[in-house]
């Protein structure tokens, strides 16, 4: 991710305080339409200090891609562990604003409530756009797995006495993903939606599509840069 370079007046402590304040606004219950029509995945790739945001909208029933948008954005915030949302929310929001279709729920390759300050990128994004979001991370950032998963495909993720997420094995023989509430979705529903969106990979199809789109756009930039040298 590169060396962390922070502005002299920037305070990590204040950023964490902001996350704690935002966490109080997270809705941990379902605020979804009776029937989900469109589900979206978001991803951000980087070319040096240039962020490549991507959003992929899929038909929920068929999981076919129906719309996608990308945006190039000069990253103004460095990579700081636990503060990913401050770096990736701006390009993602710009991408979402370009959509013609309105997704009913967004899947985010990040943590939501399962975060040391209870407001990871998935939650931060949901609060900014006022839409249901779900965090789907590839690794554990915080909390302890309630039970060993050797014989199960789901286990709760806890911090002390609080349930903060779920560990879900989406494909037999593969590593699990870490699902947590982003905003306006219950954990139970979040797990159901994630499972519904699994196709050939352990990663939900909307996130996978967004990643592929962001990677393709990044490749174009690298090729153009090489040609212009």
N, C-alpha and C positions, 0 to 999 in steps of 0.2 A: 504494500500500500504506500510505501515511501515514508520519509521522515516526517514526523509530526511537527508542523511549524504553526504556532499559535500567535495571534496578535497580542501585543503587550497588555492590552486591557481586557483580554478574554479570561474568563474564570470558569474552569471545569466545575468547580463547586457550585457556582450559580446555575450552570447548565443542568446539573443534576437536581438542583432545587426546582428548576423549571419543570423537569420531567416528573418529579413528585407531585407538583401542583396539577400538572396535566392529567396525571393518573387518577386523580379524584373525579375527573369528568368522564372517564371511560364508562360506557354502558356495557354491562356484562350479561345482558339479556338480549333475546332475539328482537330485532327491529327490521324484519325482512318481509318482503311480499309473500303472500300465500304460496305462489308458484314462482320459483326463480327461473328467469328467462336467459339472462346473460351473466356470465362469470368472467372476471378479468384477472390477469396476472401481471405483475410489474417487476421490472428488473433494471438495474443501472450498471453499466460497464464504464471503464475508464481508459482514456488514452492520455497519459500524462495528467495534466490538470483539467482535461476536458471530460465532462460527464456525458455519457450517452444513455439517455433515459428511454425506456421502451414499455409500452403497455399493449397487451394482447387481449382481445375480447373474444370469448368463445360462447357458442350456443351451449347452454347448460345440459340440454338433453343429449345432444350428439357429440359434444366437445369438439366441434368443428370451428376453426378460426373464422370469424365474421368481420373483424376489423382490427387494425393495429396502427399505432402511431409511434413515432420516435421524435426525440428532441436533443439538440446539442446544447450544452450549458457549461459555462466555465465554472468549475467547482470553486466555491468561495470558502469552504470549510474543510479543514484537513480530516484525515481519517484518525479518529480517536475512539478507542474501545469504549463501548457502552453509549457512545454519542453518534452512532451511525445515522440516526434520523435527521440530525441537523445538516448532514451532508447530502442525503439522498432525497429528502422530502421536496426541495425546490424543483429539481428536474422532473421528478415523478408527477408532481401537481401540474406542471406545464404540459406534460404529455397527456394527462387525463383531460385537461381542458380542451384539447384538440379533438377529442372523440365526438362522433356524431351519435353513436349509441350510448345509452346510459346503463352500465353494468349494475346488477343488483348487489353484488358482493365482490370484493377484491381479495385475491390471495397474494401475500407478500413474502418474498424470500428473506425473512427476518423474524425476530421475536416480537411479540406484542406485550402481553401482561407478564410473560415469563422472563422478566428483566429485573436486575437489581434495584432499579428505581421505578419498576412497574409500568414503564412507558417506552417500549422499544419502537423501532421504526413502524411496525404494523399498526400500533396504537396511535402514534403521532400522526401518521398519514390519515387514519380514519377520523381523527378529531379535526384535522385541517379541512378535509373534503366533506365531512358530515355524512359519510357513507359506511356501511358495514365492511369491516376488514378482518382478515384472519392471518395470523403469523404462522408461517411454515418454515422452520429453520432446519438446516442439515445437521447441526450439532447443538449440544447443550451449553448454554451460557450461564445459567443460574438454577439453583434448586437441586433437589435430590429425587431420584426415581424411587417411587414407593415400593415396588417389588421388582425382582429380577424378571427379565422378559423372555427367558429361554423357552417357556412353554405358553407364552401369551403374545397377542398382537397389540395389546394396549396396556399401558400403565400410567398412573397419575404422576405428575411432576409436582412436588411440594416444596415449600419453604416453611420450615417449622410446622405450624398447624394449618397453613393456608395452601389450598390447591391453586397452582399458578399456570398449569398447562397439562398436556398429555403427551406421552411418548407413544407414537403409533407406527407399527410395522405395516407398511403399505404393500410390500412385496415379500413373499416367502424367500428366506435366505439373504435378504438385503438388510442393510442398516436401517433403523427406524428414522422417522422425522419427528421434529418437536413442534407440536401444534399448540398455539395459545390464542386466546381472545385478542383481537385487535381492538375492535369497537363495534358495538351494536349487534353482537352475536354471542350466544352462549357457548360455552366450551363443548357441550354435547353436540350442538348443531355444527360447530366448527369442525369437529372430528368427522361427522357425517358428510359434510361438503367436501372435505379433503379426500375422503375415501371414494366418493363419487367421481372425483376428478382424476383418479389414477388410471392411466392407460398402460403404456409399455415400460414406464420408468417408475421408480419409487417416488419421484418428484411429481406433484400434481401437474397435469397438462397445461393449465394456464400459465404457471410460473415457467415451465419448460419452454413454452412457445415464446414468452417474453424474453427469456434468456437467449434463445436462438436468434431472435430479431435484433437484440442489442449487440450480440456477438457479430452478426453479419454487418451491422452498421459500423462497428468498431473496425472490422477488417477492411471495409471500404476506405475508412479514414487513414489507416496504416498504409494501404496501397497508394492512395493519393499522395501521402506524405513522402513515400519512397520515390515515386515518379517525379515529384517536384524538387528533389534534392539535386 
